[in-house]
Amino acid sequence: MTKRTTHSYFVVMCDYGKRGLEAIVDPEITAREVISRIRSGEYPRDRINFIHYVVDGNVSDVTENMLAKADELEVA
């Protein structure tokens, strides 16, 4: 029996206007790290078009959830 490996990662799409779009994909990054990078400004909140979570080819739009969690942590 072959063991199946699950692959998952986040895609953060930022729009820099005339400079273009940037898709940030890092298979090592966790949801907590994405939230941390939003809070720090590394992923500029006003530039984020979407955040997708990809698991074995299935895509979920988690933009609102991630932005809300970043807001929650800022208050705490």
The first five atom37 places (N, CA, C, CB, O) and aatype in JSON, in Angstrom:
{
  "aatype": [12, 16, 11, 1, 16, 16, 8, 15, 18, 13, 19, 19, 12, 4, 3, 18, 7, 11, 1, 7, 10, 6, 0, 9, 19, 3, 14, 6, 9, 16, 0, 1, 6, 19, 9, 15, 1, 9, 1, 15, 7, 6, 18, 14, 1, 3, 1, 9, 2, 13, 9, 8, 18, 19, 19, 3, 7, 2, 19, 15, 3, 19, 16, 6, 2, 12, 10, 0, 11, 0, 3, 6, 10, 6, 19, 0],
  "atom_mask": [
    [1, 1, 1, 1, 1],
    [1, 1, 1, 1, 1],
    [1, 1, 1, 1, 1],
    [1, 1, 1, 1, 1],
    [1, 1, 1, 1, 1],
    [1, 1, 1, 1, 1],
    [1, 1, 1, 1, 1],
    [1, 1, 1, 1, 1],
    [1, 1, 1, 1, 1],
    [1, 1, 1, 1, 1],
    [1, 1, 1, 1, 1],
    [1, 1, 1, 1, 1],
    [1, 1, 1, 1, 1],
    [1, 1, 1, 1, 1],
    [1, 1, 1, 1, 1],
    [1, 1, 1, 1, 1],
    [1, 1, 1, 0, 1],
    [1, 1, 1, 1, 1],
    [1, 1, 1, 1, 1],
    [1, 1, 1, 0, 1],
    [1, 1, 1, 1, 1],
    [1, 1, 1, 1, 1],
    [1, 1, 1, 1, 1],
    [1, 1, 1, 1, 1],
    [1, 1, 1, 1, 1],
    [1, 1, 1, 1, 1],
    [1, 1, 1, 1, 1],
    [1, 1, 1, 1, 1],
    [1, 1, 1, 1, 1],
    [1, 1, 1, 1, 1],
    [1, 1, 1, 1, 1],
    [1, 1, 1, 1, 1],
    [1, 1, 1, 1, 1],
    [1, 1, 1, 1, 1],
    [1, 1, 1, 1, 1],
    [1, 1, 1, 1, 1],
    [1, 1, 1, 1, 1],
    [1, 1, 1, 1, 1],
    [1, 1, 1, 1, 1],
    [1, 1, 1, 1, 1],
    [1, 1, 1, 0, 1],
    [1, 1, 1, 1, 1],
    [1, 1, 1, 1, 1],
    [1, 1, 1, 1, 1],
    [1, 1, 1, 1, 1],
    [1, 1, 1, 1, 1],
    [1, 1, 1, 1, 1],
    [1, 1, 1, 1, 1],
    [1, 1, 1, 1, 1],
    [1, 1, 1, 1, 1],
    [1, 1, 1, 1, 1],
    [1, 1, 1, 1, 1],
    [1, 1, 1, 1, 1],
    [1, 1, 1, 1, 1],
    [1, 1, 1, 1, 1],
    [1, 1, 1, 1, 1],
    [1, 1, 1, 0, 1],
    [1, 1, 1, 1, 1],
    [1, 1, 1, 1, 1],
    [1, 1, 1, 1, 1],
    [1, 1, 1, 1, 1],
    [1, 1, 1, 1, 1],
    [1, 1, 1, 1, 1],
    [1, 1, 1, 1, 1],
    [1, 1, 1, 1, 1],
    [1, 1, 1, 1, 1],
    [1, 1, 1, 1, 1],
    [1, 1, 1, 1, 1],
    [1, 1, 1, 1, 1],
    [1, 1, 1, 1, 1],
    [1, 1, 1, 1, 1],
    [1, 1, 1, 1, 1],
    [1, 1, 1, 1, 1],
    [1, 1, 1, 1, 1],
    [1, 1, 1, 1, 1],
    [1, 1, 1, 1, 1]
  ],
  "atom_positions": [
    [[0.84, -1.18, 0.0], [0.0, 0.0, 0.0], [0.89, 1.25, 0.0], [-0.95, -0.01, 1.22], [1.83, 1.35, 0.78]],
    [[0.58, 2.18, -0.86], [1.36, 3.41, -0.98], [0.78, 4.48, -0.07], [1.38, 3.9, -2.44], [-0.42, 4.73, -0.06]],
    [[1.68, 5.12, 0.69], [1.26, 6.21, 1.56], [1.11, 7.48, 0.73], [2.27, 6.43, 2.72], [2.01, 7.85, -0.02]],
    [[-0.03, 8.14, 0.87], [-0.29, 9.35, 0.1], [0.17, 10.58, 0.88], [-1.8, 9.47, -0.24], [-0.13, 10.73, 2.06]],
    [[0.9, 11.44, 0.21], [1.38, 12.67, 0.82], [0.42, 13.8, 0.46], [2.82, 13.0, 0.36], [0.05, 13.97, -0.7]],
    [[0.03, 14.56, 1.47], [-0.84, 15.71, 1.24], [0.03, 16.95, 1.07], [-1.84, 15.9, 2.42], [0.89, 17.24, 1.9]],
    [[-0.2, 17.68, -0.01], [0.54, 18.91, -0.26], [-0.4, 20.09, -0.05], [1.13, 18.92, -1.71], [-1.53, 20.11, -0.55]],
    [[0.09, 21.07, 0.7], [-0.72, 22.27, 0.92], [0.2, 23.48, 1.0], [-1.56, 22.13, 2.22], [1.35, 23.4, 1.41]],
    [[-0.36, 24.62, 0.58], [0.4, 25.86, 0.63], [-0.56, 27.04, 0.47], [1.49, 25.88, -0.47], [-1.71, 26.88, 0.05]],
    [[-0.06, 28.23, 0.81], [-0.81, 29.47, 0.66], [-0.27, 30.24, -0.54], [-0.73, 30.32, 1.96], [0.93, 30.21, -0.82]],
    [[-1.16, 30.93, -1.23], [-0.8, 31.85, -2.31], [-1.33, 33.22, -1.9], [-1.38, 31.38, -3.72], [-2.54, 33.4, -1.73]],
    [[-0.43, 34.17, -1.75], [-0.83, 35.54, -1.42], [-0.57, 36.38, -2.67], [-0.03, 36.11, -0.17], [0.58, 36.53, -3.1]],
    [[-1.63, 36.92, -3.25], [-1.51, 37.73, -4.47], [-1.59, 39.2, -4.1], [-2.62, 37.35, -5.51], [-2.59, 39.66, -3.54]],
    [[-0.53, 39.93, -4.43], [-0.49, 41.37, -4.16], [-0.48, 42.13, -5.48], [0.76, 41.73, -3.3], [0.17, 41.73, -6.44]],
    [[-1.21, 43.24, -5.5], [-1.31, 44.09, -6.69], [-0.55, 45.38, -6.43], [-2.81, 44.39, -7.05], [-0.89, 46.14, -5.53]],
    [[0.48, 45.62, -7.22], [1.29, 46.81, -7.07], [1.03, 47.82, -8.19], [2.76, 46.44, -7.05], [1.91, 48.6, -8.55]],
    [[-0.18, 47.8, -8.72], [-0.57, 48.76, -9.74], [0.23, 48.62, -11.01], [0.0, 0.0, 0.0], [0.31, 47.53, -11.58]],
    [[0.83, 49.72, -11.46], [1.61, 49.71, -12.7], [2.83, 48.8, -12.62], [2.05, 51.12, -13.04], [3.33, 48.33, -13.65]],
    [[3.3, 48.54, -11.41], [4.46, 47.64, -11.25], [4.08, 46.18, -11.42], [5.1, 47.85, -9.88], [4.95, 45.33, -11.58]],
    [[2.78, 45.89, -11.37], [2.33, 44.53, -11.64], [1.87, 43.77, -10.41], [0.0, 0.0, 0.0], [1.75, 44.32, -9.32]],
    [[1.62, 42.49, -10.63], [1.14, 41.59, -9.59], [2.29, 40.72, -9.09], [-0.01, 40.71, -10.11], [3.24, 40.43, -9.83]],
    [[2.19, 40.31, -7.84], [3.17, 39.39, -7.27], [2.42, 38.28, -6.56], [4.14, 40.12, -6.3], [1.61, 38.54, -5.67]],
    [[2.69, 37.04, -6.95], [2.13, 35.89, -6.25], [3.22, 35.34, -5.34], [1.61, 34.79, -7.25], [4.28, 34.91, -5.81]],
    [[2.95, 35.35, -4.05], [3.92, 34.85, -3.09], [3.49, 33.45, -2.7], [4.02, 35.8, -1.83], [2.41, 33.25, -2.13]],
    [[4.33, 32.47, -3.01], [4.04, 31.07, -2.75], [5.24, 30.48, -2.01], [3.74, 30.27, -4.07], [6.36, 30.49, -2.52]],
    [[5.0, 29.98, -0.81], [6.05, 29.35, -0.02], [5.46, 28.12, 0.64], [6.64, 30.35, 1.04], [4.68, 28.24, 1.58]],
    [[5.81, 26.93, 0.17], [5.22, 25.71, 0.72], [5.51, 25.51, 2.21], [5.73, 24.52, -0.04], [4.84, 24.71, 2.87]],
    [[6.49, 26.21, 2.74], [6.85, 26.06, 4.14], [6.05, 26.95, 5.09], [8.31, 26.34, 4.31], [6.08, 26.73, 6.3]],
    [[5.35, 27.94, 4.57], [4.69, 28.94, 5.41], [3.37, 28.41, 5.98], [4.44, 30.22, 4.61], [2.62, 27.7, 5.3]],
    [[3.11, 28.77, 7.22], [1.88, 28.36, 7.9], [0.89, 29.51, 7.9], [2.18, 27.9, 9.34], [1.23, 30.65, 7.58]],
    [[-0.34, 29.21, 8.27], [-1.37, 30.25, 8.4], [-0.92, 31.3, 9.41], [-2.73, 29.64, 8.82], [-1.11, 32.5, 9.18]],
    [[-0.35, 30.87, 10.49], [0.12, 31.8, 11.52], [1.17, 32.76, 10.95], [0.71, 31.04, 12.71], [1.17, 33.95, 11.28]],
    [[2.05, 32.25, 10.1], [3.08, 33.1, 9.5], [2.48, 34.07, 8.49], [4.14, 32.23, 8.82], [2.92, 35.22, 8.41]],
    [[1.5, 33.65, 7.72], [0.82, 34.56, 6.79], [0.21, 35.72, 7.59], [-0.29, 33.82, 5.95], [0.37, 36.88, 7.22]],
    [[-0.47, 35.4, 8.67], [-1.09, 36.42, 9.53], [-0.02, 37.35, 10.1], [-1.89, 35.75, 10.68], [-0.21, 38.57, 10.13]],
    [[1.08, 36.79, 10.54], [2.18, 37.59, 11.08], [2.73, 38.55, 10.03], [3.28, 36.69, 11.6], [3.05, 39.7, 10.34]],
    [[2.86, 38.09, 8.81], [3.39, 38.93, 7.74], [2.41, 40.03, 7.33], [3.73, 38.07, 6.52], [2.83, 41.1, 6.9]],
    [[1.12, 39.77, 7.47], [0.13, 40.83, 7.23], [0.27, 41.89, 8.31], [-1.33, 40.25, 7.21], [0.3, 43.09, 8.02]],
    [[0.36, 41.45, 9.55], [0.48, 42.39, 10.67], [1.73, 43.25, 10.58], [0.49, 41.62, 11.98], [1.7, 44.44, 10.9]],
    [[2.84, 42.65, 10.14], [4.11, 43.38, 10.08], [4.19, 44.33, 8.89], [5.26, 42.4, 10.03], [5.04, 45.21, 8.85]],
    [[3.28, 44.14, 7.91], [3.32, 44.96, 6.71], [4.13, 44.34, 5.59], [0.0, 0.0, 0.0], [4.21, 44.9, 4.49]],
    [[4.75, 43.18, 5.84], [5.5, 42.5, 4.77], [4.57, 42.16, 3.61], [6.18, 41.21, 5.31], [4.96, 42.23, 2.44]],
    [[3.33, 41.78, 3.94], [2.28, 41.62, 2.95], [1.35, 42.82, 3.15], [1.51, 40.23, 3.09], [0.49, 42.78, 4.04]],
    [[1.51, 43.87, 2.36], [0.72, 45.09, 2.58], [-0.78, 44.84, 2.42], [1.17, 46.19, 1.61], [-1.26, 44.46, 1.35]],
    [[-1.5, 45.05, 3.49], [-2.94, 44.78, 3.53], [-3.68, 45.44, 2.37], [-3.52, 45.27, 4.86], [-4.58, 44.83, 1.78]],
    [[-3.32, 46.67, 2.05], [-4.04, 47.4, 0.98], [-3.65, 46.91, -0.42], [-3.76, 48.89, 1.09], [-4.25, 47.33, -1.4]],
    [[-2.67, 46.03, -0.51], [-2.23, 45.49, -1.8], [-2.69, 44.04, -2.02], [-0.73, 45.56, -1.9], [-2.57, 43.52, -3.13]],
    [[-3.21, 43.41, -0.98], [-3.6, 42.0, -1.09], [-4.87, 41.88, -1.93], [-3.81, 41.38, 0.31], [-5.91, 42.42, -1.57]],
    [[-4.77, 41.15, -3.03], [-5.95, 40.85, -3.86], [-6.69, 39.65, -3.3], [-5.54, 40.58, -5.32], [-7.92, 39.66, -3.16]],
    [[-5.93, 38.61, -2.97], [-6.53, 37.42, -2.4], [-5.47, 36.57, -1.72], [-7.27, 36.61, -3.47], [-4.28, 36.69, -2.0]],
    [[-5.95, 35.7, -0.83], [-5.11, 34.68, -0.23], [-5.84, 33.36, -0.45], [-4.85, 34.95, 1.32], [-6.97, 33.18, -0.02]],
    [[-5.17, 32.46, -1.14], [-5.74, 31.14, -1.41], [-4.98, 30.09, -0.62], [-5.72, 30.82, -2.93], [-3.76, 30.18, -0.46]],
    [[-5.71, 29.1, -0.14], [-5.11, 27.94, 0.5], [-5.35, 26.76, -0.42], [-5.71, 27.69, 1.94], [-6.49, 26.44, -0.75]],
    [[-4.27, 26.13, -0.84], [-4.34, 25.04, -1.81], [-3.96, 23.74, -1.1], [-3.4, 25.31, -3.03], [-2.89, 23.63, -0.5]],
    [[-4.85, 22.75, -1.19], [-4.59, 21.43, -0.62], [-4.86, 20.4, -1.71], [-5.47, 21.16, 0.65], [-5.99, 20.25, -2.16]],
    [[-3.82, 19.71, -2.11], [-3.93, 18.68, -3.15], [-4.72, 19.14, -4.37], [-4.57, 17.45, -2.57], [-5.52, 18.39, -4.92]],
    [[-4.49, 20.38, -4.79], [-5.14, 20.9, -5.98], [-6.5, 21.55, -5.75], [0.0, 0.0, 0.0], [-7.06, 22.13, -6.67]],
    [[-7.04, 21.45, -4.54], [-8.31, 22.1, -4.2], [-8.0, 23.46, -3.6], [-9.15, 21.22, -3.2], [-7.18, 23.58, -2.69]],
    [[-8.66, 24.5, -4.12], [-8.36, 25.87, -3.72], [-9.51, 26.45, -2.9], [-8.11, 26.74, -4.95], [-10.67, 26.36, -3.27]],
    [[-9.14, 27.06, -1.76], [-10.1, 27.77, -0.93], [-9.66, 29.23, -0.79], [-10.24, 27.11, 0.48], [-8.48, 29.5, -0.56]],
    [[-10.59, 30.14, -0.95], [-10.29, 31.56, -0.75], [-10.4, 31.84, 0.75], [-11.26, 32.49, -1.59], [-11.49, 31.77, 1.32]],
    [[-9.28, 32.16, 1.39], [-9.24, 32.39, 2.83], [-8.9, 33.85, 3.15], [-8.22, 31.45, 3.49], [-8.49, 34.17, 4.26]],
    [[-9.06, 34.71, 2.16], [-8.68, 36.12, 2.31], [-9.34, 36.78, 3.52], [-9.04, 36.89, 1.05], [-8.65, 37.29, 4.4]],
    [[-10.64, 36.76, 3.56], [-11.36, 37.45, 4.65], [-11.02, 36.86, 6.0], [-12.87, 37.37, 4.42], [-10.86, 37.59, 6.98]],
    [[-10.91, 35.55, 6.07], [-10.58, 34.88, 7.32], [-9.19, 35.3, 7.82], [-10.64, 33.35, 7.13], [-9.03, 35.59, 9.0]],
    [[-8.21, 35.32, 6.93], [-6.85, 35.69, 7.32], [-6.76, 37.15, 7.75], [-5.88, 35.44, 6.17], [-6.1, 37.48, 8.74]],
    [[-7.43, 38.04, 7.01], [-7.42, 39.45, 7.38], [-8.1, 39.67, 8.72], [-8.09, 40.3, 6.29], [-7.64, 40.48, 9.53]],
    [[-9.2, 38.96, 8.96], [-9.9, 39.06, 10.24], [-9.03, 38.57, 11.39], [-11.22, 38.27, 10.2], [-9.0, 39.18, 12.46]],
    [[-8.32, 37.47, 11.17], [-7.44, 36.95, 12.21], [-6.28, 37.9, 12.48], [-6.91, 35.57, 11.82], [-5.85, 38.05, 13.62]],
    [[-5.77, 38.55, 11.44], [-4.71, 39.53, 11.63], [-5.23, 40.7, 12.47], [-4.18, 40.05, 10.26], [-4.5, 41.22, 13.32]],
    [[-6.47, 41.1, 12.24], [-7.09, 42.16, 13.05], [-7.27, 41.73, 14.5], [-8.44, 42.56, 12.46], [-7.01, 42.51, 15.42]],
    [[-7.71, 40.5, 14.71], [-7.9, 39.98, 16.08], [-6.61, 40.01, 16.87], [-8.45, 38.55, 16.04], [-6.6, 40.42, 18.03]],
    [[-5.52, 39.59, 16.25], [-4.24, 39.55, 16.95], [-3.74, 40.95, 17.27], [-3.2, 38.82, 16.11], [-3.08, 41.15, 18.29]],
    [[-4.05, 41.92, 16.41], [-3.61, 43.29, 16.66], [-4.28, 43.86, 17.9], [-3.9, 44.17, 15.44], [-3.68, 44.66, 18.61]],
    [[-5.51, 43.44, 18.16], [-6.25, 43.95, 19.31], [-5.74, 43.33, 20.6], [-7.75, 43.66, 19.14], [-5.7, 43.99, 21.64]],
    [[-5.34, 42.07, 20.54], [-4.93, 41.34, 21.74], [-3.66, 41.86, 22.36], [-4.74, 39.9, 21.41], [-3.21, 41.34, 23.37]]
  ]
}
